[in-house]
Amino acid sequence: MKAVLYYRGSLTSCNYDCPYCPFGKTRDSAATLAKDREDVERFVEWAGEQGAAGHRLSIFFNPYGEGLIHRWYKKALADLSAMDHVDKVAIQTNLSADLSFISELQKEKTAFWATYHPGQVREETFLAQCLTLHRQGVPFSVGSVGIRTAFAAISSLRAALPEEVYLWVNAYKDRPDYYTAEDLVFLSGIDPHFGINAKDYESLGQACQAGSSVFYVQGAGRVKRCYKDRSVIGNLYRDGLEGLSAKRACRMNLCDCYIGYIHMPGLELHKVYGSGLLERIPDGVPSP
């Protein structure tokens, strides 16, 4: 089986405290961090065993918080990228960590989904981290939440980044009708694919690869069809990919999250993102 696995462990803390995000407001205990490390290491061990079963994996770490400030996430990326049956490993990160570890990665199989948080980091500091990835040949995209107070900072970063680096804007959907017509023009000028994320997609009963070849894994191995759907479809370590896989139509009325709706085949977003679907790099953007 060729499968996509999203992994989210026990980590619920971040070294940033963005006002729109709850995870910068918590601090994980030593016991929670130890549990997170144990679960990540178990997941990597399980992934390593899947080649013998004929499976090919693409893996995306999207922790509740910042993973790369913890050494076990860095090691997980390095170990997974070295596995022949792992096609890609990516992580969502604010790029605040020391990036010297990227020398240990198989760069052609690793990607970063980098998030920029104005007010939490100076532009020149974040830009320097981006340029480190760029010089080292690590594929990455850069994104930021499109709140109005961040418009100037997002525009400034876009001007400073190399032209070939894709900068996406996550639509702010917490308030209905948040954007004016002028806002939409501005944001589409920054991110030519902003319109994809600016809408929600009717998904109830629609076909989706989630639960069939795409699985959302939580630390102890509990697997959901997707993170928005709270129903549990099994356990990764008990059931394996074959035992988990089944065609499952969406049970939610709407899908508003990139890591969800990209797996709805009817939207044909593979035509936009190609092989960069997981890390949000549109097709046609050259590798560094």
Phi, psi and omega in degrees: 000142173258113189233150172251129180239122170265131183239130176224118184268210184275349183300128178225023183229156182222155177274001173250163179226055180303136185295336182268002185236132183282345192276348173277359183261359183240159175229120182287142176287166177300323180294320179294318179295321178296320178295319179298315179298315180300317182291319177298315181295323177294319179297316179297319178298315178300314181302321181297334182276349189281341178297321180296336179271000178086012181272148171243134189238143164238132191232134178233121175269120176229075184290157169282085184130194182257115184278324190286356171280356178247130190296334184289335174286321176298316179295322179299316178299316181295314182294315182293321182293341179274353182276130184298327184270002174264115182281328182200144170226131183224163180213144172272127187207151175271004177062026179276349184278161171297127184262013181297338182291347183294345175293342181270356185268150166278097194295331181289349181243005184242145178213153180241134171257095188267132181247131181259128183237088177304140183095340178254337183211145177289144182303316184295329178290313179295317180299320179299322178294318177300317182292331174297313177300316183298313181295326182276357177077026178267121178298139178201155168242162180235135179219163179209154177284132186275059173274150188300324181294346180260358186304313183296319181292321179295318179297318180295318179296319179302319180292331184273332182288152171304144185303326185281352177276123181282127174248117179255157179239123174280122180296136177274112188246008181291336178239124180296146179054040183292324188263139171276170177300322179293321177301316182296321177296314180300310184292326177290334174289329176282311184237105183296346179253018181302324182301332178296316184276342185286347182247160170259152186246129175297123189233347183303121179078358182280152176293143178206145178285348178299129181088348179253302176233359178237128186227143182249108190258134173252156195324308185280003178107357178294135184241131174248156175299315169205167185292332181284334179265116187283351182291141180262131182260354177157194180235129185303318187277338178271317190263334184068172183296320181296320181288337181273329191286127175198150176290124184224114175291153182294141178258358182265149180293318184225150172242122184239007188245133183306314185287357173259301189290341177295343181262010172272107188299333181297338180278342176054041182285349173297337178288338178272315190257343178053226181288352179264017184303315185296314185265006173068045175245115183298150177299142180096346174282121185291152173292152180301000000 
